[in-house]
Structure formats: C-alpha cells, structure tokens
C-alpha cells in the first residue's frame, strides 16, 4: 500500500504514514511513532513555563508562530497587554498539547508521549 500524500510504501494495517504522518484512514490508532520525535510532554511543560516567549513553538519547529509570541511578549510590553495575550495563547496551547489536540510538529511527525 502507498501513502496518498507522499507516495511512500507503507504497511497494510497502519493508521498513519511513517514517512509524512498523514492519516491513512485504516485503523483508529497510530501504529508508528518515530523514536526521535519531539515529546508532547516536553512541549507542554515548555508552553506552561516559557510559553509567552514561544519556546514550545521553537521546540516544535513552528518558528513563525514562536516569533509572533516572542514579539508580542517583548514589544507588547509597551502596551502592557502583549505579555498577557501571549501567556493566554501559550496556556491554551499547553492544554492542547497535554490533551492531544496538538499531535504533530512542524514537519508533520507524530509527537511521542
């Protein structure tokens, strides 16, 4: 069987393509997680403690989003609301990371627990 997204040769009973992480439509749970994949728990902890600075998004490879959070926290100090907005944004992403709402990094690889 071949992945409809990247064309990689994949097994018959896999739920996610091991090459690109796209759901194959077979089964209900992922059968393959790269052992070098980023950790969902580490990303969540980074979001809780350093999320306003976008550190968790740098870790996951979402550099554009991370720079936006960093600028909102630093330059946003001028209007005093920027760090609060960035903190709420990071807290929401931390909850999504811990509950499985965010399951992939910027490269499309499934996050490991």
Secondary structure as GFF3:
##gff-version 3
##sequence-region A 1 113
A	DSSP	alpha_helix	40	50	.	.	.	ID=ss1
A	DSSP	three_ten_helix	51	53	.	.	.	ID=ss2
A	DSSP	alpha_helix	55	60	.	.	.	ID=ss3
A	DSSP	alpha_helix	63	74	.	.	.	ID=ss4
A	DSSP	three_ten_helix	75	78	.	.	.	ID=ss5
A	DSSP	alpha_helix	82	99	.	.	.	ID=ss6
###
